[in-house]
């Protein structure tokens, strides 16, 4: 210890013996000698930026500390000069420790004078680096407390840092760590928060203001009444120092001091609720929830969230701006954000699982008191508020308390696929009346039972719908009395298995109870009519499996994730598996062209429940409508080779209870969204079996 400091003393020309003796006595020479030679270099928390699929349109920024590291070439010379003028005039002369300054400060402080620090920029960098490298609260305290032990440690580390790094690199690291107040950490954030510009464009006056804030960001905050005059005085003092050090001319200094200080800070939004003015808050939330479920980012949700908020990722999502804008535009044409009912819509790309759009007539925003009481009587009695016009509930994608909604006859597709897998053909005939007495059991007295029996007894929406149907006509006209007996012939358990292979998620425990065993599933007669809870994302992706030639791809909000150092990681890339044979998928899709007014390639369509879909889109399409009892849900799914869009009209606050869901609202939203997305593109025909 004495030898090291004696060498420093000699090199500095004079270091008072009294100071040396006292400093060593307080710090402890043995403790000093036992310190590691270098500090642990940890990356400080960085902002994660989330973009749309074009890689340019920002969706959100997510962070613990608003900071983005920048190279020294992107930091103006004015800023580099200003921090030296503010904190360490001899930065380019010393080797990490200003021995004379430390001795002077020690003597002054020991004699009761005004407290002096004398830490060089390198020593200040060491302190910040140690704090960010700390693994426990005590390590943070040890790294920042004002004590001789800490000062001695900083000196040793600073000497080693100066050996390992050049001055410009030390300056870069310092400026990227330093706090600038108002939530700004690092020079990039400071430049954005106070001036809305890049640090490479900082003027003399701007750089001097930022440099002055590092010492005490709160005391020198120009946005507060008390901080403004102090910030002005310190800025001008730093400008005078810059003149004295020869960094700028006197004329430049005088001109800089005449520049008025701004009094505002532009704090950036943080997280998904900060994008409420745009329509992609629900997509952002879907991405966020997806991230928290990925084992690749940590052992638990806490670790994954911390990594997202500190990792400095560039995340290019699958959100398609054109599709998203189209969806929101078509929704607002048909229904207001203040309507208790919601049109919830999702769009998925076949063959990748990329989620292209998630939209609804809601703002992704915390309830600010404008939401009325819930329409659900039990929830209202408990004081719950409705989800309109603002909500952060995942009403489109499900999760949390959202199980989903009954979707109706869109589930008939699973019965058709199961039948085709088990040797039935598209022309398989079934003759039935407008009501069908099945062999499925229901409780005595149930409204779903045939009179005087315990047999499940479904009927068609119109008493005139009866006769002989095949899969083209039965699917096109949505004939319940065709699909329930078809399910009986195939086995409901096989139909349910298809739905699971196609990615359907059953979040409701009551739904799971009805299919928890093969025998229970075998008795689930109403399954084909879509009485289980689902979301439009579930259905869009299930139908995308047909358009993807039977390949199920897990829905993903990701195109590419890039780490702060430029490394691309694989998490979120398409994860696909075969769900059914390609020819089965192509056959089922051919019949699914009928409900939306298109022409089948393998047979004849005789009737459509939504003929305006094809008339509007004018591309090869497929899809299906769905309606639940008493119009409690209205749904439509329509797809092409490049995008499948599903939409439900529901009451999110009281799912499957309201009776005013209308196809004349949800259907145009869905097919016009797809039409807008496909506008300007060439029609692409679906493949036939065997091609």
C-alpha angles and dihedrals in degrees: 000000000000092000092051095048093041088057089050090048093052093046090050092046098232134030116165113245091220090058093047093050095047094045094051093044092053097043099040121235093227092053090050092050091050094056117108115256094237136034124240106260109218125177111246118234112286132200116257113218122205121202138183120253092277089066090231110069108085117226102176146330117228124193151139090214122020099238138132119180116230131190119253092253088064092055114084119243086236090063093045090050095044095055091050090049090050102042115013123017092180095048094122092045107048130069095234099295127071096208096183091049093050092048091048092049093047093051092045094048092046090053093052099257126142107302114264128189108190092190113156122226087257092054091047089051089051090053093051092044091051091050092052091045093053117116098193137038090248091055089054090051092047091050095053108029118114104245140125089246092057092045093051091049091050090052093054094046092045091055090053093045089055089054093049101040136040121236095259092054092049089050091049093051092046094051092047092053102040120107119234102182132245091072094304118134119180129011095280091057092043091053091049097044097048104026108014091230142105118272089241089067099051116132125219092262093046094047092048091051092051093045090052093055097058094078094056115356094187097045093047097041107137092200094068126073093236096042099046099076092042091049090050093050093047093047091053091046090054091048089054089051090051089054092047091050091051093244092125136010124261090248091053090049094051091048091050093051090056092060111106119237120241117237100203136080123208102214110191122234117258125213134347099311089062090070096060091124089064129060099240101077091106091051090049089052091049089053091047093051090045091054093052090056096053116103089201090075100050147318095274143010092269093056092045093050092047090051092050093050097045107027101085093226126173104217120191107194131200093248108131109211093206093051093044094050091047092051095049092044093052092046094052090050091061108029137022127235088240093060113110088222119074136209104214115192137183133181126199133185114233115235096025109043089229109162103225102179142009116181142158142159093269137089115239093233140117114264106268093191096277095101113100123226116289118272089223104098095214092046091046091053088053090054097253119159126225122256095242138131090355130030143146094198115120092244093156102044104025129229135125106036093345112099094168135243139283106267102190125209098002083089091067087083090072091055090051093051092048090051093050091048089054098053102272117132131219091255093055104140129219123177116207144152128237088278128042128202105213132190092238113115124235132173118282111264093021113146086230092061126096108252112281094004142085092230120119107247115190122184136195124257089249125040087218092065103097140112135073118335139175129198094278095051096032092053094039093054094033094235110191092190090059098048100044093056089042088055089049090053093049100036124255091236089062091049091051090048090055091051091053092048087052089057103259112161119209106204097167115089091212090057091048091050090059091058104027092115132031090245092051091048090049089061096048097110099166094052094098090057093062103249096147122090118264141152132236088249090057092051096041090054094044091054089043085061088064092049088047091061093257097312112134113210118191109243111257134180092204136096098162139350117200123189123226091263092054097260113144116220129205100226113121096021116138112291109193136171134175111268099173141354114287092238092051090052092048093049093049091047090052091058089044090063089071102069093056097049100259125127124257118232097208102040145353130292116215107186138356132214092208110024093160090072095073092035088059102038100039092196127105104279142165135194148118142243124228133198129176127210115298091006092283090147132019119193142173133183121192127175145180129186092276105037140018118200125194126184135181129192107214146144102247092194095055106020118203094005108086117085105204104081110138133202091203086069105038099035098059090045091057101043095039090052089056091044091052091048093050095044110125095017129110118253114255119205122223118246122256122228111280096022 
